[in-house]
Amino acid sequence: MTSIRSLLIASAALALSAASVQAAAAPGAYKLAGAGASCTITLAADGTAAANDCAQASGVARWQAKYNGVELQTASGETVAILRGKDGSYTGARFSDGRALTLSADGAAVASTH
């Protein structure tokens, strides 16, 4: 009886932890917002990132999906920010200056890439 109870508890814990993990970002166009302004940033399938004239994305040249969010990186692989998934967007802060960043799906662009 004790082993069945232990198995049920372990199964419930595993199911809850699996349900709480959000899917990582997929390649496509996103809005990157910070310091009151936003711009479009494109995350390519090859791990590169491109943003035209975007102060929030300054230095960002690469990205990497994480199990719970997105890591933005420089061309040399240094981490610029780690953004955690929450309510359909990703939030975090730049390591260099602590400014808040939010990455959210650009509806029209994402719809055309998925």
C-alpha positions in Angstrom: 0.0 0.0 0.0 2.8 2.4 0.9 4.5 1.9 -2.5 1.2 2.6 -4.4 0.8 5.8 -2.4 4.4 6.8 -3.1 3.9 6.1 -6.8 0.7 8.2 -6.9 2.4 11.1 -5.1 5.4 11.0 -7.5 3.1 10.8 -10.5 1.1 13.8 -9.4 4.2 15.8 -8.7 5.6 15.0 -12.2 2.3 15.9 -13.9 2.2 19.3 -12.1 5.8 20.1 -13.0 5.2 19.2 -16.6 2.1 21.3 -16.8 3.9 24.3 -15.4 6.7 24.4 -17.9 5.9 26.8 -20.8 7.1 26.1 -24.3 10.2 28.0 -25.4 10.0 30.7 -28.1 10.0 29.7 -31.7 11.7 31.4 -34.6 9.7 34.4 -36.0 9.1 38.1 -35.5 8.6 39.5 -32.0 8.1 42.9 -30.4 10.9 43.8 -28.0 9.9 46.5 -25.5 11.9 48.3 -23.0 12.3 51.8 -21.6 8.9 52.9 -23.0 9.8 52.0 -26.7 9.4 48.9 -28.7 10.7 47.5 -32.0 10.5 44.4 -34.1 13.2 41.7 -33.6 13.4 38.6 -35.8 14.6 35.4 -34.3 15.8 33.1 -37.0 15.8 29.3 -36.9 19.6 29.3 -37.2 19.9 31.1 -33.9 20.6 34.6 -35.2 18.6 37.6 -34.2 18.1 40.8 -36.2 16.6 44.2 -35.2 16.7 47.4 -37.2 17.6 50.5 -35.3 16.5 49.1 -31.9 18.0 50.5 -28.7 16.5 47.6 -26.7 18.2 45.0 -28.9 21.6 46.8 -28.8 24.3 44.1 -29.0 21.8 41.3 -29.6 22.9 39.1 -32.5 21.9 35.6 -31.4 19.2 33.9 -29.4 18.7 30.5 -27.8 15.5 28.9 -26.7 15.5 27.7 -23.1 13.0 25.3 -21.6 11.3 28.2 -19.8 12.2 31.2 -22.0 14.7 32.9 -24.3 18.3 33.9 -23.9 19.5 36.8 -25.9 23.2 36.9 -26.8 25.9 39.0 -28.4 27.6 37.8 -31.6 30.4 36.3 -29.4 27.9 34.3 -27.3 27.8 36.6 -24.2 24.4 36.7 -22.5 22.6 40.0 -22.9 19.4 38.9 -21.1 17.5 35.9 -20.0 13.7 36.3 -20.5 11.3 34.0 -18.7 8.0 33.0 -20.2 4.9 34.4 -18.5 1.3 34.9 -19.9 2.3 34.5 -23.5 5.3 36.8 -23.5 8.8 36.7 -22.1 10.1 39.2 -19.5 13.5 39.9 -17.9 16.2 42.5 -17.7 19.4 43.4 -19.5 22.4 42.3 -17.5 24.5 45.4 -18.4 22.1 48.0 -17.1 19.2 46.2 -15.4 16.6 47.7 -17.8 13.4 45.6 -18.1 12.7 43.9 -21.4 9.6 42.2 -22.7 9.5 40.0 -25.8 6.0 39.3 -27.2 4.7 37.8 -30.4 4.2 40.1 -33.3 0.8 38.7 -34.2 0.9 39.2 -38.0 4.4 38.0 -38.4 4.1 35.0 -36.2 0.9 33.9 -37.9 2.7 33.9 -41.3 5.7 31.9 -40.0 3.8 29.1 -38.2 
